[in-house]
Amino acid sequence: MGGEVYQAQILRNFFDTITGTDRNLTRIYMCVISLAKIRMEPPAKISSLVDQVRKSKQQRELSVDILDYMCDVAAQIEMNHVQTAFGVKEIGEIMQDFNGVSLDTL
């Protein structure tokens, strides 16, 4: 699957949008559809997602189907790519920071 880091960045933008103060449906739509097209989803799946976005706009509530799709995509992408996009560091990388802290420095 090509562009997994890019897909993970789109996922991050999606989750930042739905959890932020500006829950712009256009941004949500762009994230969902961009990800579906990058993943080369079948046209029936894309039209289903578009339909769910329209229903979300009418009901002023994000469809559970959209959340399910985005979470499924996140689960399928390699964890390292998702961690990179979300800025998560491995324990080994940050362990040196903790080893450098002693009670004397506090």
C-alpha positions as CSV (number, residue, x, y, z in Angstrom):
1,M,0.0,0.0,0.0
2,G,1.7,3.2,-1.2
3,G,1.9,6.4,0.7
4,E,1.1,5.1,4.2
5,V,2.7,8.1,5.9
6,Y,0.6,10.4,3.8
7,Q,-2.5,8.4,4.6
8,A,-1.6,8.6,8.3
9,Q,-1.2,12.4,8.0
10,I,-4.7,12.6,6.5
11,L,-6.0,10.5,9.4
12,R,-4.4,12.9,11.8
13,N,-5.9,15.9,10.0
14,F,-9.3,14.2,10.2
15,F,-9.1,13.5,13.9
16,D,-7.7,17.0,14.6
17,T,-10.7,18.4,12.8
18,I,-13.4,16.3,14.5
19,T,-11.8,16.9,18.0
20,G,-11.0,20.6,17.5
21,T,-13.0,23.7,17.9
22,D,-13.7,24.2,14.2
23,R,-15.4,21.0,13.1
24,N,-15.6,22.0,9.4
25,L,-17.6,19.4,7.4
26,T,-15.8,20.4,4.2
27,R,-12.4,19.5,5.8
28,I,-13.9,16.2,7.1
29,Y,-15.3,15.5,3.6
30,M,-11.9,16.2,2.0
31,C,-10.1,13.9,4.5
32,V,-12.5,11.0,4.0
33,I,-12.7,11.2,0.2
34,S,-9.0,11.8,-0.2
35,L,-8.2,8.8,1.9
36,A,-10.7,6.6,0.0
37,K,-9.3,7.7,-3.4
38,I,-5.7,7.1,-2.3
39,R,-6.6,3.7,-1.0
40,M,-8.3,3.0,-4.4
41,E,-11.6,2.1,-2.8
42,P,-14.3,0.8,-5.1
43,P,-16.7,3.5,-6.5
44,A,-19.6,2.0,-4.4
45,K,-17.6,2.5,-1.2
46,I,-16.8,6.1,-2.2
47,S,-20.4,6.9,-3.0
48,S,-21.5,5.4,0.3
49,L,-19.0,7.6,2.1
50,V,-20.2,10.7,0.2
51,D,-23.8,9.8,1.1
52,Q,-22.8,9.5,4.8
53,V,-21.2,12.9,4.7
54,R,-24.4,14.4,3.2
55,K,-26.5,12.7,6.0
56,S,-24.0,14.0,8.6
57,K,-24.5,17.6,7.2
58,Q,-28.3,17.2,7.4
59,Q,-28.3,15.8,10.9
60,R,-25.5,18.0,12.1
61,E,-23.9,14.9,13.6
62,L,-21.0,12.9,12.2
63,S,-22.0,9.5,10.9
64,V,-20.7,6.4,12.8
65,D,-20.0,4.8,9.4
66,I,-17.5,7.6,8.6
67,L,-15.8,7.1,12.0
68,D,-15.7,3.3,11.5
69,Y,-14.1,3.7,8.1
70,M,-11.4,6.1,9.3
71,C,-10.7,3.8,12.3
72,D,-10.5,0.8,10.1
73,V,-8.0,2.6,7.9
74,A,-5.9,3.5,10.9
75,A,-5.9,-0.1,12.0
76,Q,-4.7,-1.3,8.6
77,I,-1.8,1.2,8.3
78,E,1.5,0.1,9.7
79,M,1.9,1.4,13.3
80,N,5.2,3.1,12.7
81,H,3.6,5.3,10.0
82,V,0.7,6.2,12.2
83,Q,3.0,7.0,15.1
84,T,5.1,9.2,12.9
85,A,2.1,11.2,11.7
86,F,0.7,11.7,15.2
87,G,4.1,12.6,16.6
88,V,4.4,9.6,18.9
89,K,7.9,8.6,19.9
90,E,9.1,5.2,20.8
91,I,9.9,4.6,24.4
92,G,13.5,3.9,23.6
93,E,13.8,7.4,22.0
94,I,12.5,9.2,25.1
95,M,14.1,7.0,27.7
96,Q,17.4,8.9,27.4
97,D,15.6,12.0,28.4
98,F,14.3,10.3,31.6
99,N,17.7,8.8,32.4
100,G,19.2,12.3,32.3
101,V,16.8,13.5,35.0
102,S,17.8,12.9,38.6
103,L,16.3,13.9,41.9
104,D,19.1,16.4,42.4
105,T,18.0,18.4,39.3
106,L,14.5,18.8,40.6
